[in-house]
Amino acid sequence: SQVTGPCLAGFYCSGGAASPTPRDALVGNTCPQGSYCPLGSASPLPCPPGQYSSSAGNTGIQDCLLCDAARFLPCTPGPGAQTPELCPAGHFCLPGTTFSTEHPCPKGTFGPRTGATSESDCEPCPAGMYCSAPGLSQPSGFCYPGYHCAKGAVSPAPFKHRVRNSAPCPSDGIHGYRCPSGSYCPAGSALELPCEPGTFSPVPGASACLPCPAGMSCGTAGT
C-alpha cells in the first residue's frame, strides 16, 4: 500500500496510523488539552507559556488562549497548560503571565490577597510597619523602637535624622526617620510622640523619655 495523505488537523499520527484521524492512542489520537495539532502532526505541540487550552482537538496555535489577568500559567515540561492558576498573594498577574512570581509587589508594599491583576492592587505598608522585600503577602514587621516609620517604609530603622522643624529626608528612599530629641518612638511608631511635661529626651532615637533630673524642671512638652 501507499501513503494516502497527512494526518488531519486536530489529530496527531505518531507512526503506523491507518487513518488520518486515529483515536487508539497507540499510533495517534485526538490532540489533547493544552496543545494543538496542525495538518500532518506527528505529535502534539504544547501551547506556549502564558497560553492555555482547556479543550481537545485544537488545530492551530490560535486555539491556545492568552491567560487572563489575575491568573498565571506555569511553564512546565510536557503537555501545555490546560488550566490557569490563581495569582498568589504578594504578586500580581498581568495578561499572559507565565509563572507565579513574575510580577512581585515592590518593596514598601504588600499583597494580602490572591488574584491581583495589577501593581495598584499592592497596598502600601501601614505606618508603623515596614515591608523590606518584594513579593510580600504581609508586612515584614514593626518599626524598631526609636524610629518612626511612615506609610510605605522599607526599613525598620530609617536612619536619616530629621532636624527639628525640617521635612524628613530619608537617605535610602525609605519613608520615616530616627526619632528626634524631645520625642520618643516605641516599637511600631507611626508618628513621633513628644515627651510629656516632667520628662525629657536629650538625644535622637529614644524609645522612651527620661524623668527630669533633680533640681531641674521640664515643664514643656517635647523637651
C-alpha positions in Angstrom: 0.0 0.0 0.0 0.9 3.6 -0.3 0.9 6.7 2.0 -2.6 8.1 1.5 -2.1 11.6 3.0 -1.3 13.6 6.1 -2.8 13.3 9.5 -5.7 15.7 9.7 -5.5 18.9 11.7 -6.7 18.3 15.3 -5.1 14.9 15.4 -1.6 13.5 15.5 -0.2 10.4 13.9 2.9 9.0 15.7 3.6 6.2 13.3 1.7 3.2 11.9 -1.6 5.0 11.6 -4.1 3.6 9.1 -6.4 6.5 9.4 -5.9 10.3 9.2 -7.9 10.6 12.4 -6.5 7.9 14.8 -8.1 7.5 18.2 -6.4 4.5 19.8 -3.5 6.4 21.5 -1.1 3.7 20.1 -0.4 5.2 16.7 -2.0 8.6 17.3 -5.0 10.3 18.8 -7.1 13.5 19.1 -4.9 16.4 20.0 -5.1 16.7 23.8 -5.9 19.7 26.0 -3.1 22.2 26.4 -1.8 21.6 22.8 -2.5 22.0 19.1 -2.0 19.8 16.1 -1.7 21.3 12.6 -2.2 19.2 9.5 0.4 16.4 9.4 1.3 16.5 13.1 3.5 13.6 14.4 3.0 14.7 18.0 1.0 17.4 19.8 2.6 20.9 20.1 2.3 22.4 23.6 0.6 25.8 23.9 3.3 28.5 24.6 4.0 29.7 28.1 1.3 32.2 29.1 -1.3 30.5 27.0 -3.6 27.5 27.6 -6.3 25.3 26.1 -8.9 23.5 28.1 -10.4 21.7 25.0 -9.1 18.9 22.9 -8.8 18.7 19.1 -7.1 22.1 18.6 -5.9 22.6 15.0 -3.6 25.6 15.5 -1.8 28.0 17.9 -4.8 30.3 17.5 -6.7 27.9 19.6 -4.4 28.5 22.6 -5.9 31.3 24.8 -4.0 34.0 26.5 -4.1 33.7 30.3 -6.5 36.2 31.8 -5.3 38.8 34.3 -5.2 37.6 37.9 -4.0 34.2 36.8 -0.8 32.6 35.5 0.3 29.5 33.6 3.3 27.6 34.9 6.0 26.8 32.3 6.4 23.1 32.8 7.8 20.3 30.6 5.4 18.0 28.8 2.0 18.9 27.5 1.0 22.5 27.5 -1.1 24.1 30.3 -4.7 23.2 30.5 -6.0 25.4 33.2 -4.5 28.7 34.5 -3.9 29.0 38.3 -4.8 31.9 40.5 -2.1 34.5 41.1 -0.6 34.1 44.6 -0.7 36.7 47.4 2.2 39.2 47.2 2.2 39.2 43.4 0.0 40.4 40.6 -0.6 38.7 37.2 -1.0 40.7 34.0 -2.5 39.0 30.9 -0.1 36.4 29.7 1.9 35.9 32.9 3.9 32.7 32.7 4.9 32.0 36.3 3.6 32.9 39.8 6.4 35.2 40.9 6.9 37.1 37.6 5.4 40.3 39.0 6.0 40.8 42.7 4.6 43.6 44.7 7.5 46.1 45.1 9.4 46.9 48.4 7.3 49.1 50.7 4.1 47.4 49.6 2.4 44.0 50.2 -0.3 42.0 48.5 -2.6 40.4 51.1 -5.0 38.7 48.6 -4.7 36.2 45.7 -5.8 37.1 42.2 -4.3 40.6 41.9 -4.4 41.9 38.4 -2.1 45.0 38.6 0.5 46.7 40.7 -2.2 49.0 42.0 -3.6 46.0 43.9 -0.5 46.0 46.1 -1.1 48.0 49.3 1.4 50.5 50.9 3.0 49.2 54.1 1.0 50.6 57.0 2.5 53.4 59.1 4.5 51.9 62.0 5.5 48.8 60.0 7.9 48.1 57.2 8.0 45.9 54.0 11.6 45.1 53.3 11.4 42.8 50.3 9.4 42.4 47.1 6.6 39.8 46.9 5.3 40.1 50.5 1.9 38.9 51.4 2.1 40.7 54.8 4.4 43.4 56.3 7.8 42.3 57.5 7.2 43.6 61.0 7.0 46.6 63.2 9.3 49.7 63.1 12.2 49.4 65.7 12.0 51.4 68.9 13.5 54.9 68.5 12.3 55.2 64.9 9.3 56.4 63.1 8.0 54.6 60.0 5.6 56.4 57.7 3.3 54.5 55.3 5.4 52.7 52.7 8.5 52.2 54.8 11.0 49.5 53.6 13.3 49.5 56.7 12.5 49.0 60.4 15.2 51.7 61.3 15.1 54.6 58.9 18.5 56.2 59.6 18.3 59.7 58.2 17.9 62.0 61.3 15.3 64.7 60.9 16.4 68.1 62.1 13.7 69.8 64.2 11.1 71.7 62.1 12.6 70.3 58.8 11.0 67.8 56.5 12.2 64.2 56.7 14.8 63.4 54.0 15.4 59.6 54.1 18.8 58.9 52.6 17.9 55.5 51.2 14.5 56.3 49.7 12.5 54.9 52.6 9.7 56.6 54.5 10.5 57.7 58.0 13.4 58.8 60.2 15.1 58.4 63.5 13.0 59.8 66.4 14.3 63.4 67.1 15.4 64.7 70.5 12.5 65.8 72.7 10.4 62.9 71.4 10.1 59.2 71.8 9.1 56.4 69.5 8.1 53.0 70.9 8.2 49.9 68.6 5.8 50.2 65.7 5.6 54.0 65.8 3.7 55.7 63.0 4.4 59.2 64.5 7.0 60.6 66.9 5.5 61.4 70.4 6.5 64.5 72.3 7.9 63.9 75.8 5.4 64.7 78.5 6.0 67.6 80.9 8.3 66.3 83.6 10.2 64.2 81.2 12.9 64.9 78.5 14.8 63.2 75.7 18.2 64.7 75.1 19.3 62.6 72.2 17.7 61.3 69.0 16.5 57.7 68.8 14.8 57.4 72.2 12.1 54.8 72.7 11.1 56.4 76.0 11.6 59.7 77.7 13.6 60.2 80.9 12.4 61.7 84.2 13.5 65.3 84.6 16.7 65.4 86.7 16.6 66.6 90.3 17.0 70.3 90.6 15.7 70.9 87.1 12.2 71.4 85.6 10.8 70.1 82.3 7.6 72.0 82.0 7.2 72.0 78.3 6.1 69.0 76.2 8.7 67.9 73.6 11.7 68.9 75.8 
